[in-house]
Every structure is written in C-alpha cells, then in structure tokens.
Amino acid sequence: MEDTIKLGQHLADTNSPLSALDTSLSDLILFKLNSHEYQEALKLSHDFKCNDKRWIWLQVRSYCGSMSWAAVHTLVKDYKRLPIGWVPFLLYMSHHQVPQEYIRDWIPKASTDWRCRLYEIFGLWTEAFEASKATGETEDLLAKINRKMESPGTTTELKTTLKQLQTLCIYWISSRKQSA
C-alpha cells in the first residue's frame, strides 16, 4: 500500500500523463524508457527495488519497440548467463526483425539443447545443422528440412540451401551409423 501511495505521489510530482490507479510500476518504467527518460526510469527501479530480471526485460522491451538492436546487443553482450535466460530472450527476439549478425552472436550463449531449435526458428539452417551434430538431432533436423522443402512458401534459393543441407545430413547420419 505504501508503494502505491509513493508511486501516486511520484506521478503527481512529475506531471505524468499516467495515473497511479491504472498503471503498474513496470508500465511506468517502460513508459519512461520509451520516452527516453533513462535516468528517471533507473531512479524508479531503484526507489521501488525493481529486481534485475524485471529491469532487463523492461529495457529489452523498450529497445525492441524502437528497433534499437545495437542497444539490445550492448545491454546483453557481456552476460555469460543472462538473468532473464538466453532461451526466453531469444524466443522473444524471434518475434522481431533482429539482424542476423546479433542472432549469430547470441545463440551460442544459449544451452546446447536449444541451439539447433533456435537456429531453425531464425532460419539459420547451416548453423542448425552444425548444432544438430553436437546434440545428435541430425535426423530430426533432416525431417524438418524435408517438410520445409515441401512447403509452398519456400523460395528457390532456400530450397537450394536446404537441398545441400539435406545431402550433408544424410551423409552425416550414414557415416555415424557406419562408425557405430
């Protein structure tokens, strides 16, 4: 209750267009970030003891909203273990038009179990093949490649790439079976 009163007082003091009755702390911080009032957003996060996960998610959401991919990259690049988790972060990024150079930098930081799937989600099929070799998911990837090649919206260029990967997958699978 005290925090609600404090938040209401803050909104009144700053002449904010937001009302304390229908605004959460996260909404207010996100509003400040979107309005380029970073110091004000940071002050709110400290005053109301906003945890690290929430603070990072709010920044990511704000940067994605303005398509500031370099800012997102700067925010997360130094983390080995991102507090919000690399997989949830990358799944969120899959709904945005993030340049592939950043995706290629971020996916290797995700757990090995997820890398192949994440590369598939972002359409990075060659990287998905390399990741599948490490996890033994090459047969699954081959099945996905076959389905993707048969789908009507697949471009000729992508079909050529998938055909090459299909050949590599078949070769990889057969060589693994012969060595076993």
N, C-alpha and C positions, 0 to 999 in steps of 0.2 A: 504494500500500500504506500509506504514511504517513497519507494522508487517511482510510482505512478505520479505522486504529488511533485516529486523532484523533476520528473520528465515534463509534466504540465507546466511547471514554473519555467523550465528551460525554454519550452516552446513559446511561452508568453514573452519571455525576456528577449528572444531573438526575432520576434515578429514573424514566426514561421507560418507558412500557409497551411501547415498540417495541424490537426487538432489532436490533443492528447487522448481524447476519448476513442478515437478510431485509428490510432497509429501505434504500431509496436516499435520497440527500440530498434529492431532490425530494419524496419521500414524507414525510420528516421535516419539511421546511419547510412542506409543505401541512398536515400534522398540527398543527404549531404555529399556523399561521394559522387553521385550523378551531377550535382550542382558544382562540382569542382571545389568543394569546401573541405579539403582533406584534413586540415588541422582541426576543424570543428568536429568532423566525424571521428577523428582519433581521440579528441577530448571526451566525446560522448562514450566511446568504447572504454576509455579508462575510468571515467566517472561511474559508469554503471557496470564495471567489471565484466565486460564482454570477453568471453573466452577466445583463445587463439583460433580455434576452428571456425567459430562464427565470423570473426573479423576477416579471416582469409576468404571464406565463402562470399562475404559481402563485397570484398574488393574484386574477387573474380567475377561475380555477377555484374558489378558496375563496369568493369573493363570490357566484359563481353558485350554489354549493352551498347557501348560506344565503339565496339570493334577495335579496341586498343590492344592488339595482340602482343606488341612489344612490351607493353606494361604488364600483361599477364605473365609473359615469359620472364621478365625481370623479377616479378613477385615470387615465382616458384622455382627459378633456376638453381638456387643454392641449396634447396632441400634435397636430402637423400631420401628421407621419409617425410613426405608432405603430411602435415597434421590432419588434413581432410581426407587423405588417402589418394594415391595416384589413380587407382581404378575409378572411384566415383568422380574424380576431377576429369579424367579423360572421357568418361561416359557423358558427362555434362558438356564437354567440349565437342563431342560428336554431333551436337545439335546446332553448332555454329560453323561458320565458314573460316576455320582457322587455317592459316597457311601450313602446308605440309612440312616445311622446314622445322617448325616448332613441334609438330606432332612427332616427327622422327627423333627429336631431341628428348621428348617427354616419355614416350612409350617404353624405352629401355629401363626407365626407373620403376615401372610397374612390376608386379610379381611375375615370375617366369610363367606361371599357369595362365595368366591373362594375355600375355604379349601377342600370341598368334591371333586370338579373337579381336584384340584391339586393332591390330594391323588390318584385319579383314574389315572391321567396321569403318575404318578410314580409307579403305580401298587401296591399301599398300600391299599388294599381293605378293610381290617378290620378298618383301620383309616378312610377310606372314609365312611364306614357305621356309625361310631361314629359321624363324622362331619355331615352326612346327617340327623341324628336325631335332631341336633341343628337347622338346616335350613329348615326342612320339605321336603327335597328332597329324602326321602327314596324310594318313588315309582319310581322316575326317576332312582335312583341307581339300584333298582331291575330290571328294564327294561334293563339297561346296563349290569348287571350281567348275565341276561338271554342271551343277544346277545353274550357276551364274552364266555359263556359256549358252545354256538353252533358254535363258530368259529373254523376252523380246526386246527389252530396252538396252541391251548390251551393244556398245559400239564396236565397229570393226577393229579399231585399234586395241580396245580392251580384249576382244576375242583373241587377237594375235598374241597378246601378252599371256592370257590365260592358257592358250594352247601350248605355249612354251613351258609354262609352269606345270601344266598337266603332264607333259613329257618328263620334266625333271622329277615330279612327284612319283610317277610310275617307275622311273629308273631308280630313285632313292629307295622306294618300298621294295622293289625286287632285289636290289643289292643288299638291303638289310636282311631279307629273308634268306638269301644265299649264304650270308656270313653267320647266320644263327644255327 
